[in-house]
Amino acid sequence: MIKRKPLTALKDLAARAGRWLGLAAPPTLHTSAIASDPFDEMAWRDTYEQAGALRDLAYDLADRHDHTDDLLRDVWSAAYKAAPQLRPSSEMDRSRLLNHRVVSALLGSADFTQLRSHTVGDPYAAAMAVLAQSAALRAMLEETRQAQQAAQAAEDARQLAAQAAHAVQDALQAAAAAAADGDSGGGGGVSDGAEQQVAAAIAAAEAADQAAAQADVDAHAALAEAGPRIDAAARAAAAEAAQQASDEADVLAGWGVQAGQLQRMSFEERSQLAQRLAGNRLAEFASLIGRFRAMAKGERASKVRGAPGELVGVTLGDDLCRLVPSELAALAVPPLRGDFVSRLAERRLMTYETRGEDIAGEGAIIACVDCSGSMTSKDGSGVTREAWAKACALALLDQARASRRTFVGVLFANAQKVEVFTFREGRADLEQVLEFAERFFGGGTSFQAPLDAAADVLQGQYDGDGTRHGDIVLITDGECGVDDEWMTQWRRRKALLGHRVFGVAVAVRPSPALEELCDSVRTVTDLADLDTAADLFRLI
């Protein structure tokens, strides 16, 4: 006969097991360190699907380390979100404690704050930031492998403790069911076997709980020990990513790529564009191009049409803004007002005569860029003459766009090597701009062929709608003679079309032919000093 204890013993067992009943259903812990909403999750999934390099990184890390997919998502979210919220470590799944520590270190880095100025709200830039940190992340994961193993052990122990707590609940429920069956059969009470099973389950739960608590302590100790290495690696990773993001932003800005253009590109298109610009032989001179664009923009801002210029004397006219004081005084005398009005109608009022910079350009802006072999020569800072010339030409393209004038780029070397690029009203397709910038010939130099091509463009405008007063900028480092017969014909065309010709001699003294061809010549001997060319953008 089975020995049974009174039913009150079941209440005692329930009291002993009460602590474990609550632990049988532990709270759900998070696997992501950065709190996110459904829109963030959608943006991450779309970016991950589009970014093959990001998937390759995830697969590579997953071969050697656990939970790296969550780490990459957290690093991306920290760069992408406007206000990333780091969850408390107590809410994290223990196996992701290392991820939490890494992200915490990144968010605390000043370089990561700088990086975020390029990546917030931009899923592509955030993904590129993750890729830029890939080498540092790999090294960090290798160096903190023991800490990750300790964190995983803590999570495993927590799971075992939850299972042991669930076993206590199962044993108590079995004892209660047996007691109920015995009571209905007249036996009543709790059997010794059921009591022993509950007691054993409680003992196992206590042991599992102690093991989980110790594993938790060990995991945090391992993370604390690895903390300085994680912080150092995070700073290095953030600095590398911030530098790359800044360099890419400078290159894009230097080439005039606008944010709107980037937003219309797919991830792969944008990635290919960045790689192309980075691999372009002029990429290292992007800052020079950007400086030229900024200088031209500044000159446009300071340009005032109709400005009085330098006072050189007194003349007759009808410009009320330049009346001499005696004429203004006549207005105060009623008998003289009639005479004032009469002379105003006849344009015989005394006005100040000024001489300023005449902004005459109406036709196309044409940049003739020397692409002969000597243009590959570099100055002391490593800047080629070609890079300087192309940067100047691209700034002239901006000038044309701002004034809605057609821009024509004429690349030339010898008489057989001439290529013309046309941008209507300065509107430039990025692919065409890059093609213009990348094209180079080598060989000798001829002035006649590119200038004929430029004059043909202006002739076409004149024949089409009577437009005159274009501007030609001849940028060269060459010395080249011209035929007397050609020179005579050139002067005739220039008189007919009314265009101006500016010469820019790059790193050399201007040749006699250049000075004869141009209305004015600027000599640039130091490619780092752009001030000598600044007035060019004020005049055009």
Secondary structure, DSSP 8 states (H G I E B T S, - for coil): ---EE-THHHHHHHHHHHHHHHHTS----BS-SB---HHHHHHHHHHHHH-HHHHHHHHHHHTTSSSHHHHHHHHHHHHHSSS--B--GGGB-GGGHHHHHHHHHHHT-HHHHHHHHHHTT-HHHHHHHHHHTHHHHHHHHHHTHHHHHHHHHHHHHHHHHHHHHHHHHHHHHHHHHHHHHHHHTT--SEEHHHHHHHHHHHHHHHHHHHHHHHHHHHHHHHHHHHHHHHHHHHHHHHHHHHHHHHHHHHHHHHTT--HHHHHTS-HHHHHHHHHHHHHSTTGGGHHHHHHHHHHHHHHHHH--TT---EEEEEEEE--GGGB-HHHHHHTTSHHHHHHHHHHHHTT-EEEEEEE-------S-EEEEEE-SGGGG-B-TTS-BHHHHHHHHHHHHHHHHHHHT--EEEEEESSTT-EEEEEEGGG---HHHHHHHHH----S---SHHHHHHHHHHHHHHHHHH-----EEEEEE-------HHHHHHHHHHHHHH--EEEEEEESS---HHHHHH-SEEEEES-TT--GGGHHHHHH-
